[in-house]
Amino acid sequence: MIDPLAITLVLVGGLIVLLAVGAPVSISIALPSAVAMFMILGVDNGAITSAQQMFRGANSFALLAIPFFVLAGVIMNNGGIAERLINFARVLVGRTPAPLTQTNVIANAIFGSVSGSAVATAAAVGSTMAPMQRREGYDRAFSAAANVASAPTGMLIPPSNTLIIYSLAAGGTSVGALFMAGYLPGILWAIACAAVVWVYARKHPELKGDPRPSFGVIFSTFVKALPSLGLIVVAIGGIVAGFFTPTEGAAIAVVYSLLLSFAYRSIHVRELPRILYDACRTSSIVIFLIAVSGIMGYVMAYARLPQLIADALFGWTDSKVVVLLIMMAILLVIGIPLDPTPAILIFVPIFLPIAISYGVDPVHFGIMMVFNLSIAVISPPSAPVLFVGAQVSEARLEPVIRHLMPFFIVLIGVLFIVVFVPEISLWLPQLLGLL
């Protein structure tokens, strides 16, 4: 019998080395997992079992929701929906100081909730808002930092592909419950970013608020944005009410966003091949990661890695607070080099059983984890959202990072609240009878 410690060293050491030399995350997971599988079962049986585990990992009807939601997001990015949501957000902001930056924050929360992608949100909303803010004399670096900090809100506010992946990794935790649990933490994220912008604006009185819009302007803007906002009601409302599954809801979101974009005349039929290609490329990366993570899960179960880590934590402390803080610190650090998808697939099988043993609800733990990884995706040095936000604002990276620091401090404070006040995550699912 192969020593589980040797298996663990091959698995973890190989992952770290490959990530350090710049190998793709999927390869960094697949190669050490396959080598460990060969050590356990031999080359022939290991190859067959690895293929079976990959097929088993990707063979899920619920997993179809991810490519559908990705496609819906790509259609919306190209379909003129962002502009209408930005106009609606600007009306909501009203006379708030630094109104364009506040509009950026609110628009990211609204658009992110229907696109489900932090990078897409930072690009779509930022590319529209950045020229407007430059013309009005806003500091480019601060505007970019606000755009970057508020872009991950859509990872919490549904529909969120990240929450769907957590549901799969957690053994089928209710997607509807996770979606509802993400609303209040996501809104808290947006409020935290808006508060930082407000404090900044108080020190820059030249960034005055816009004149209060008339009721007619407010009503007209709301009517124009209503079809776009309707996507949330149709897709998420139907899932929560039980009219259709998350996969069916995602397919409906595709049809809805496509018809809406055709109605706006912002997408032409000749553009559909490119849109489908973009969605397929993004979806294939996610699904391949999930497939190869099936091999890693098998190897970790053989090496009893989750149990070894749990025993180490239990032996070191019996404090629930300390254990959760350790988990959050690890996720915050590991989420910088790793995207949320592989981070969830790797660490949910390890951390979730430990959290449950301390009485943490799986839905609450999912929100804690996604909130934490959402902070990590805007953390330098390897955050794609940070690079996209700086690029669309035409700002240098160093000053953007400097302006990003207050957002980090406030968001980590909100993370503590989400971790240690579970009612914030669980109140809506409990109210709707989803738990």
Secondary structure as UniProt FT lines:
FT   HELIX           4..20
FT   TURN            21..22
FT   HELIX           25..41
FT   HELIX           43..58
FT   HELIX           62..64
FT   HELIX           65..78
FT   TURN            79..80
FT   HELIX           81..93
FT   TURN            94..95
FT   HELIX           99..115
FT   HELIX           118..135
FT   TURN            136..137
FT   HELIX           140..150
FT   HELIX           151..155
FT   HELIX           161..169
FT   TURN            170..171
FT   HELIX           175..202
FT   TURN            205..206
FT   HELIX           215..241
FT   HELIX           246..264
FT   HELIX           269..271
FT   HELIX           272..303
FT   HELIX           305..316
FT   HELIX           320..334
FT   TURN            335..337
FT   HELIX           340..357
FT   TURN            358..359
FT   HELIX           362..376
FT   TURN            377..378
FT   HELIX           384..392
FT   TURN            393..394
FT   HELIX           397..420
FT   HELIX           423..431
FT   TURN            432..433
//
